[in-house]
Amino acid sequence: MARSPMSTVDILAILRETPSRLGALTSGATEAQLTAPPEPGEWSALEVLAHLRSCADVWGDGISTIVANDHPTIRAVSPTTWIRTTDYREIAFSVSLRAFTRRRAHLVAVLDGLRTADWSKSATVLGAGAPLEWTVHHYAERLARHERAHLRQVQKAVESVRARGAPFVAVRQV
């Protein structure tokens, strides 16, 4: 069954809220707790944030490229490949969350400034099999849906750490 497209209002709400939801879900956790996987082989809260940043970089850049150009051609980049070029998995959670929040504010400002027709602007995306036609709406919706799922993953990771009985104390803001 095909999903109904999300409205731009819903997309913007999710994208706008993700950084604060990440902050709320991890509030009071120590850095050690944020880097501990909930179970062997699962991602820690820090690893999920690193992944979200990587996806936001790649897909957010796609949005920016489409907005700034008339039907550009974009080379597909896998967020999994992109993350290897970053230090996102090594940065302290609070520092990484602040960087994610700043970049997200910029993306939301770009999207907020679009006219309705601009959400339909598209690019030809190459490198992921047959050429694809992706719109601003497609990229933004993909990002929003993806983040919703990973927010649940962060919640599970934090709850798992809490269930182990590890005390939560405030993370010092740098």
DRENMARSE-371045 format. One line per field, with one value per residue (C-alpha): residue number from 1; residue in one letter; y, x negated, z negated. Coordinates in nm, 2 decimals, always signed. Each point is the difference from the previous one (the first is absolute). Layout:
REM residues N
nr: (NUM ...)
rest: (A ...)
yy: (Y ...)
xx: (X ...)
zz: (Z ...)
END
This chain:
REM residues 174
nr: (1 2 3 4 5 6 7 8 9 10 11 12 13 14 15 16 17 18 19 20 21 22 23 24 25 26 27 28 29 30 31 32 33 34 35 36 37 38 39 40 41 42 43 44 45 46 47 48 49 50 51 52 53 54 55 56 57 58 59 60 61 62 63 64 65 66 67 68 69 70 71 72 73 74 75 76 77 78 79 80 81 82 83 84 85 86 87 88 89 90 91 92 93 94 95 96 97 98 99 100 101 102 103 104 105 106 107 108 109 110 111 112 113 114 115 116 117 118 119 120 121 122 123 124 125 126 127 128 129 130 131 132 133 134 135 136 137 138 139 140 141 142 143 144 145 146 147 148 149 150 151 152 153 154 155 156 157 158 159 160 161 162 163 164 165 166 167 168 169 170 171 172 173 174)
rest: (M A R S P M S T V D I L A I L R E T P S R L G A L T S G A T E A Q L T A P P E P G E W S A L E V L A H L R S C A D V W G D G I S T I V A N D H P T I R A V S P T T W I R T T D Y R E I A F S V S L R A F T R R R A H L V A V L D G L R T A D W S K S A T V L G A G A P L E W T V H H Y A E R L A R H E R A H L R Q V Q K A V E S V R A R G A P F V A V R Q V)
yy: (+0.00 +0.34 +0.27 +0.32 +0.29 +0.21 +0.36 +0.27 +0.12 -0.35 -0.03 +0.34 -0.09 -0.32 +0.16 +0.30 -0.22 -0.28 +0.18 +0.09 -0.34 -0.15 +0.23 -0.09 -0.38 +0.02 +0.25 -0.09 -0.28 -0.01 -0.02 -0.36 -0.08 +0.17 -0.20 -0.34 -0.22 -0.12 -0.35 -0.15 +0.08 +0.29 +0.37 +0.22 +0.34 +0.16 -0.23 +0.08 +0.37 -0.05 -0.18 +0.27 +0.26 -0.19 -0.04 +0.37 +0.10 -0.21 +0.06 +0.36 +0.07 -0.15 +0.24 +0.30 -0.10 -0.03 +0.33 +0.19 -0.14 -0.07 -0.38 -0.10 -0.34 -0.13 -0.30 -0.22 -0.04 -0.26 +0.14 -0.32 +0.08 +0.37 -0.06 -0.16 +0.34 +0.16 -0.03 +0.00 -0.33 +0.14 +0.34 +0.04 -0.03 +0.35 +0.15 -0.21 +0.09 +0.37 -0.03 -0.20 +0.26 +0.29 -0.18 -0.09 +0.36 +0.10 -0.28 +0.10 +0.36 -0.10 -0.21 +0.26 +0.25 -0.22 +0.07 -0.29 -0.06 -0.01 -0.32 -0.16 +0.11 -0.30 -0.14 -0.30 -0.23 -0.23 -0.28 -0.21 -0.21 +0.16 +0.38 +0.12 +0.32 +0.13 +0.31 +0.23 -0.16 -0.35 +0.08 +0.18 -0.27 -0.27 +0.18 +0.06 -0.37 -0.12 +0.21 -0.11 -0.36 +0.08 +0.21 -0.32 -0.17 +0.27 -0.04 -0.38 +0.05 +0.24 -0.21 -0.31 +0.18 +0.12 -0.36 -0.11 +0.22 +0.24 +0.33 +0.29 +0.33 +0.32 +0.03 +0.32 +0.24 +0.12)
xx: (+0.00 -0.14 -0.04 +0.18 -0.23 -0.06 +0.11 -0.27 +0.14 -0.05 -0.35 -0.10 +0.14 -0.21 -0.31 +0.03 +0.07 -0.26 -0.29 +0.20 +0.15 -0.35 -0.09 +0.30 -0.05 -0.36 +0.04 -0.19 -0.20 -0.38 -0.23 -0.08 +0.37 +0.05 -0.29 +0.12 +0.20 +0.33 -0.09 -0.30 +0.00 +0.25 -0.08 -0.05 +0.17 -0.32 -0.02 +0.36 -0.07 -0.31 +0.22 +0.27 -0.27 -0.14 +0.35 +0.08 -0.33 +0.06 +0.37 -0.01 -0.27 +0.23 +0.28 -0.24 -0.13 +0.35 +0.11 -0.30 +0.00 +0.24 +0.04 -0.36 -0.16 -0.10 -0.24 +0.16 -0.21 +0.09 +0.01 -0.17 -0.29 +0.01 -0.03 -0.34 -0.13 +0.11 -0.09 +0.37 -0.03 -0.29 +0.14 +0.16 +0.38 +0.08 -0.25 +0.14 +0.36 -0.08 -0.16 +0.31 +0.23 -0.18 +0.00 +0.36 +0.10 -0.16 +0.19 +0.33 -0.06 -0.06 +0.31 +0.21 -0.09 +0.13 +0.31 +0.23 -0.12 -0.36 +0.06 +0.06 -0.34 -0.20 -0.34 -0.12 -0.18 -0.27 -0.21 +0.27 +0.10 +0.23 +0.01 +0.27 +0.20 +0.02 +0.17 -0.06 +0.31 -0.14 -0.33 +0.17 +0.26 -0.26 -0.20 +0.31 +0.12 -0.35 -0.05 +0.33 -0.12 -0.34 +0.15 +0.18 -0.34 -0.16 +0.29 -0.06 -0.37 +0.05 +0.27 -0.22 -0.29 +0.24 +0.14 -0.36 +0.01 -0.27 +0.05 +0.08 -0.16 +0.00 -0.25 -0.20 +0.07 -0.32)
zz: (+0.00 +0.10 -0.26 +0.05 +0.04 -0.30 +0.01 -0.01 -0.33 -0.15 +0.15 -0.14 -0.34 -0.02 +0.13 -0.23 -0.31 +0.05 -0.17 -0.31 -0.02 +0.01 -0.28 -0.21 +0.06 -0.11 -0.28 -0.31 +0.16 -0.05 +0.30 -0.09 +0.01 +0.33 +0.15 -0.14 +0.24 -0.14 +0.10 +0.17 +0.37 -0.04 +0.04 -0.30 -0.02 +0.12 +0.30 +0.10 -0.03 +0.22 +0.26 -0.01 +0.06 +0.29 +0.16 -0.07 +0.17 +0.31 +0.05 -0.13 +0.26 +0.27 -0.11 +0.01 +0.34 +0.15 -0.16 +0.14 +0.35 +0.28 +0.03 -0.10 +0.03 -0.33 -0.06 -0.27 -0.31 -0.26 -0.36 -0.10 +0.23 -0.10 -0.37 +0.05 +0.11 -0.33 -0.36 -0.11 -0.19 -0.21 -0.10 -0.34 +0.02 -0.12 +0.25 +0.28 -0.09 +0.00 +0.35 +0.12 -0.14 +0.17 +0.34 -0.05 -0.07 +0.33 +0.19 -0.16 +0.09 +0.36 +0.01 -0.18 +0.27 +0.29 +0.19 +0.05 +0.36 -0.12 -0.19 +0.34 +0.15 +0.09 +0.08 +0.20 -0.25 +0.14 -0.15 -0.17 +0.30 +0.26 -0.01 -0.24 -0.01 -0.36 -0.12 -0.30 -0.15 +0.06 -0.18 -0.29 -0.05 +0.01 -0.26 -0.22 +0.02 -0.06 -0.31 -0.16 +0.01 -0.15 -0.28 -0.11 +0.02 -0.23 -0.24 -0.02 -0.05 -0.28 -0.17 +0.03 -0.18 -0.27 -0.04 -0.07 -0.31 +0.11 -0.18 +0.23 -0.08 +0.20 +0.29 -0.05 +0.29 +0.16)
END
